Amino acid sequence: MSKPRKKYNPRKFQRTGWAGESENAFARAFALASTERLSQQEIDSLSLSMLLPLDTMRTNWCPASFNLISHFYRVARIVATEMKIGLLTEACDAAWRVLHDLYETDGKPVPTASQYDVLRYMLDALLVLLPEIPLPVWKMADESSRETIKTRMTEQYLLLPEWARLAAIDVLSGKTVKDLAANLERTEKEVSENVRIAGAILYTLRADSSIPFPSTVTKLRKLGEQLLPVAAQYELAINQIRRAA
């Protein structure tokens, strides 16, 4: 699947996001002073949400995985700015350069070993800090970034070929890639790759870190209950747009 040729700027939130621009100084100070923290269960879930997409990117180009890593980059950048954490800021600077280079690369880029290490270092730095980040700060950073990721993933879903979107829905409903490949007269590899990408996009749009990232078709098939309603919502919107055209 070709990538949209738009200038990628993961730092864009700095112009529109919460970090450093809050009009309510009291609310910002209150958030930083809060003693509430993420629970261990939430931290464990976030750890999987960060690391599984990165592992997926290590071997295959996946726009949803890329955007999820970009999301956590933006969250880390906000946290580093608001809490004045120099080491995390440096990790974000290095991660930004890698994300920018990957996006500007034609084809379906897979991170080099050094690029992977840079992204992993940024995520590890954020993970180590999770128990210390005030819960209101985390929520504000997460919500600020999710508006961006939702827009990008909606665009990516609309760019998918119709057969791939419907095949993903069939997999979520319990069908196998082998049967779908035969019906579509396509190779199992092609069907599997497109279904996995569609599933990852739906997962991102669901925005629920409590469910595991579907890094494989097998894992995706287990998320029918959670992701089929998301797919139905977007397919309905696509049909409405077609009828209005």
C-alpha positions in Angstrom: 0.0 0.0 0.0 1.5 3.3 -1.0 2.0 6.0 1.6 0.3 9.5 1.2 3.0 12.0 0.2 2.3 14.5 2.9 5.1 16.3 4.8 5.4 14.5 8.1 6.0 16.6 11.1 5.5 14.8 14.4 6.4 18.0 16.2 3.3 19.7 14.9 1.6 19.3 18.3 4.0 21.9 19.7 2.0 24.6 17.8 -1.5 23.3 18.8 -1.1 20.9 21.7 -1.2 21.3 25.4 2.5 21.3 26.2 3.6 24.8 27.2 0.5 26.5 25.8 -2.1 26.0 28.5 -4.3 29.1 29.0 -5.2 27.9 32.5 -2.0 28.1 34.5 -3.7 26.8 37.6 -5.0 23.6 35.9 -1.5 23.0 34.5 0.1 23.4 37.9 -2.5 21.2 39.5 -1.8 18.5 37.0 1.9 18.6 37.6 1.4 18.5 41.4 -1.1 15.6 41.4 -0.2 12.5 43.4 -2.3 10.3 41.2 -0.4 7.8 39.1 -1.1 5.1 36.5 -1.9 1.7 38.0 0.5 -1.2 37.5 -2.1 -2.8 35.2 -2.3 0.3 33.1 1.5 0.5 32.9 1.7 -3.2 31.8 -0.9 -2.6 29.1 0.9 0.5 27.9 4.1 -1.4 27.7 2.6 -3.9 25.3 0.9 -1.1 23.3 4.3 0.6 22.8 6.6 -2.4 22.2 4.4 -4.7 20.0 4.0 -2.1 17.2 7.7 -1.5 17.3 8.4 -5.2 16.9 6.0 -5.3 14.0 7.8 -2.4 12.3 11.1 -4.3 12.7 10.1 -6.7 9.9 7.2 -5.1 8.0 6.0 -1.7 7.0 2.8 -1.1 8.9 1.2 2.5 8.8 -0.7 1.8 12.0 2.4 0.7 13.9 4.3 3.7 12.6 1.5 6.1 13.7 1.3 4.4 17.1 5.0 4.9 17.7 4.6 8.5 16.5 1.8 8.9 19.0 3.9 7.7 21.9 6.7 10.0 20.6 4.3 13.0 20.8 3.2 11.9 24.3 6.8 11.6 25.4 7.6 15.0 24.0 4.8 16.6 25.9 5.8 14.8 29.1 9.4 15.8 28.7 8.5 19.4 28.1 6.0 19.7 31.0 8.1 17.8 33.5 11.4 19.3 32.2 13.1 15.9 31.7 16.3 16.5 29.7 17.1 12.9 29.0 13.7 12.2 27.6 13.8 15.3 25.5 17.1 14.1 24.0 15.6 10.7 23.3 12.6 12.4 21.6 15.0 14.5 19.4 16.7 11.3 18.2 13.4 9.5 17.7 12.0 12.4 15.7 14.9 12.2 13.2 14.3 8.4 12.7 10.5 8.8 12.3 11.0 11.6 9.8 13.6 9.6 7.8 11.3 6.5 7.7 8.3 8.5 6.5 10.3 10.3 3.8 11.6 6.9 2.5 9.8 5.6 -0.6 8.3 2.1 -0.6 7.7 0.2 2.6 10.7 1.0 4.9 11.8 -1.2 7.7 14.0 0.4 10.4 17.7 -0.4 10.3 19.1 -1.8 13.5 20.4 1.6 14.6 17.0 3.2 13.9 15.2 0.5 15.8 17.6 1.0 18.8 16.8 4.8 18.8 13.1 4.2 18.8 13.4 1.5 21.5 15.5 3.8 23.6 12.8 6.5 23.5 10.1 4.1 24.4 12.1 2.5 27.2 12.8 6.0 28.6 9.1 6.7 28.6 8.3 3.3 30.2 10.8 3.8 33.0 9.1 7.2 33.8 5.5 5.9 33.7 5.3 5.3 37.5 6.4 8.9 38.2 4.2 10.7 35.7 1.2 12.5 37.3 -2.0 10.9 35.9 -3.5 14.2 34.8 -0.3 15.0 32.9 -0.4 11.6 31.1 -4.1 12.0 30.2 -3.6 15.5 28.8 -0.6 14.4 26.7 -2.4 11.2 25.5 -5.6 13.1 24.6 -3.6 15.8 22.8 -1.8 13.3 20.6 -4.8 11.0 19.9 -6.6 13.7 17.9 -3.7 13.7 15.5 -3.5 9.9 15.3 -7.3 9.5 14.8 -7.1 11.8 11.8 -4.2 10.0 10.2 -5.7 6.6 10.8 -9.0 7.6 9.3 -7.1 8.7 6.2 -5.2 5.5 6.0 -8.4 3.4 6.4 -10.0 5.2 3.5 -6.9 4.6 1.3 -7.2 0.8 1.8 -8.6 -1.1 -1.2 -12.2 -2.2 -0.5 -11.4 -5.9 -0.8 -8.7 -5.5 2.0 -11.2 -3.7 4.3 -13.8 -6.3 3.8 -11.3 -9.2 4.2 -10.3 -7.8 7.5 -13.9 -7.8 8.6 -14.2 -11.4 7.4 -11.2 -12.4 9.5 -12.6 -10.6 12.5 -15.8 -12.6 11.9 -13.8 -15.9 12.0 -12.8 -16.6 8.4 -9.3 -17.8 7.5 -6.8 -16.1 5.2 -6.6 -19.3 3.1 -10.3 -19.3 2.3 -10.3 -15.6 1.6 -7.3 -15.9 -0.7 -9.0 -18.6 -2.7 -12.2 -16.5 -3.0 -10.4 -13.3 -3.9 -8.0 -15.1 -6.3 -5.0 -13.5 -4.5 -2.0 -15.0 -2.7 -2.3 -15.7 1.0 0.7 -13.4 1.6 -1.0 -10.5 -0.1 -4.3 -11.1 1.8 -2.5 -11.6 5.1 -0.4 -8.4 4.7 -3.4 -6.2 3.8 -5.7 -7.8 6.5 -3.0 -7.2 9.1 -2.6 -3.5 8.1 -6.4 -3.0 8.1 -6.7 -4.7 11.5 -3.9 -2.5 13.0 -5.6 0.6 11.7 -8.9 -0.5 13.3 -7.1 -1.2 16.5 -5.6 2.3 16.6 -9.0 3.8 15.9 -10.4 1.8 18.8 -7.9 3.6 21.0 -8.1 1.0 23.8 -4.7 0.1 25.2 -6.3 -2.6 27.4 -6.6 -4.9 24.3 -3.4 -6.5 22.8 -2.0 -5.1 19.5 -2.9 -7.5 16.6 0.6 -8.0 15.3 -0.5 -11.2 13.5 -3.7 -12.3 11.7 -4.2 -14.9 14.4 -4.2 -12.3 17.1 -6.5 -10.1 15.0 -9.1 -12.8 14.7 -9.5 -12.9 18.5 -10.5 -9.2 18.6 -13.7 -9.5 16.6 -15.9 -8.3 19.5 -13.8 -5.2 20.0 -13.0 -4.2 16.4 -16.0 -5.2 14.4 -18.1 -2.3 15.8 -15.3 0.1 14.7 -15.2 -1.4 11.2 -19.0 -1.2 11.0 -18.9 2.5 12.0 -16.4 3.4 9.3 -17.9 1.3 6.6 -21.3 3.0 7.2 -19.6 6.4 6.9 -17.9 5.3 3.6 -21.3 4.1 2.2 -23.0 7.3 3.2 -20.3 9.3 1.4 -20.7 7.2 -1.7 -24.5 7.7 -1.7 -24.1 11.5 -1.3 -21.6 11.7 -4.2 
